[in-house]
Amino acid sequence: MPLALSRSSCAAATGSSAHVAGFGRAISEVGAVLMVGGDIEGYTRVMTTAIVLETRKGNFELAITLGVLLLGLSFVVNLTLQLLQPGIHSTT
């Protein structure tokens, strides 16, 4: 059964895909965050830099825990955006 999509739903899907890709790029950026914002605990430290720092210190348990939390957050955001897309979950 072919999938019939209108022009507006294709544009909405493309726009949502761009937002999801942008979100993925933003949460995975470590180098730019360190260069621009530094790594000041309590002020500019983000999860990705905390993961790198804890790995370098040898605290692998905390680094893995932070990584799993970040991965879970990205799954929740992606699932939410997927469910909010119009016309994707049509029953007809």
C-alpha positions as CSV (number, residue, x, y, z in Angstrom):
1,M,0.0,0.0,0.0
2,P,1.7,3.2,-1.1
3,L,2.0,6.0,1.4
4,A,0.3,9.2,0.2
5,L,1.7,12.3,1.8
6,S,0.6,15.8,1.0
7,R,3.1,18.6,0.3
8,S,2.5,20.2,3.8
9,S,3.0,16.9,5.7
10,C,6.3,16.3,3.8
11,A,7.5,19.8,4.6
12,A,6.5,19.2,8.3
13,A,8.4,15.9,8.4
14,T,11.4,17.5,6.8
15,G,11.3,20.4,9.3
16,S,11.0,18.0,12.2
17,S,13.8,15.9,10.9
18,A,16.0,19.0,10.8
19,H,15.1,19.9,14.4
20,V,15.9,16.4,15.6
21,A,19.2,16.4,13.7
22,G,20.0,19.8,15.2
23,F,19.2,18.5,18.7
24,G,21.4,15.5,18.2
25,R,24.3,17.7,17.0
26,A,23.9,20.1,19.9
27,I,24.0,17.4,22.7
28,S,27.0,15.7,21.2
29,E,29.2,18.7,20.8
30,V,32.1,18.6,23.2
31,G,35.0,20.5,21.6
32,A,33.0,23.6,20.8
33,V,31.6,23.8,24.3
34,L,35.0,23.5,25.9
35,M,36.5,26.2,23.6
36,V,33.7,28.7,23.9
37,G,32.3,28.1,27.4
38,G,35.1,26.5,29.2
39,D,34.6,23.9,31.9
40,I,33.7,25.8,35.1
41,E,31.8,23.4,37.5
42,G,28.4,24.8,38.4
43,Y,28.5,27.5,35.6
44,T,29.4,26.2,32.2
45,R,29.8,22.4,32.6
46,V,27.4,20.4,30.5
47,M,26.8,16.7,30.5
48,T,29.1,16.0,27.6
49,T,32.0,17.7,29.1
50,A,31.3,16.1,32.5
51,I,31.4,12.7,30.8
52,V,34.8,13.5,29.2
53,L,36.2,14.8,32.5
54,E,35.0,11.9,34.6
55,T,36.4,9.4,32.0
56,R,39.8,11.2,32.1
57,K,39.8,11.1,35.9
58,G,39.1,7.3,35.8
59,N,35.6,7.6,37.3
60,F,34.0,5.3,34.7
61,E,30.9,4.5,36.8
62,L,29.8,8.1,36.9
63,A,30.8,8.7,33.2
64,I,28.7,5.7,32.1
65,T,25.8,6.8,34.3
66,L,25.9,10.3,32.8
67,G,26.1,8.8,29.3
68,V,23.1,6.6,29.9
69,L,21.2,9.6,31.2
70,L,22.1,11.6,28.2
71,L,21.1,8.8,25.9
72,G,17.8,8.3,27.6
73,L,17.1,12.1,27.4
74,S,17.8,12.0,23.6
75,F,15.5,9.0,23.2
76,V,12.7,10.8,25.1
77,V,13.1,14.0,23.1
78,N,13.2,12.0,19.8
79,L,10.2,9.9,20.7
80,T,8.2,13.0,21.8
81,L,9.0,14.8,18.5
82,Q,8.1,11.7,16.5
83,L,4.7,11.4,18.2
84,L,4.0,15.1,17.7
85,Q,4.5,15.0,13.9
86,P,1.2,15.6,12.1
87,G,0.0,12.9,9.7
88,I,2.6,10.2,10.7
89,H,0.3,8.1,12.8
90,S,-2.8,8.1,10.6
91,T,-5.0,5.0,10.9
92,T,-6.4,5.3,7.3
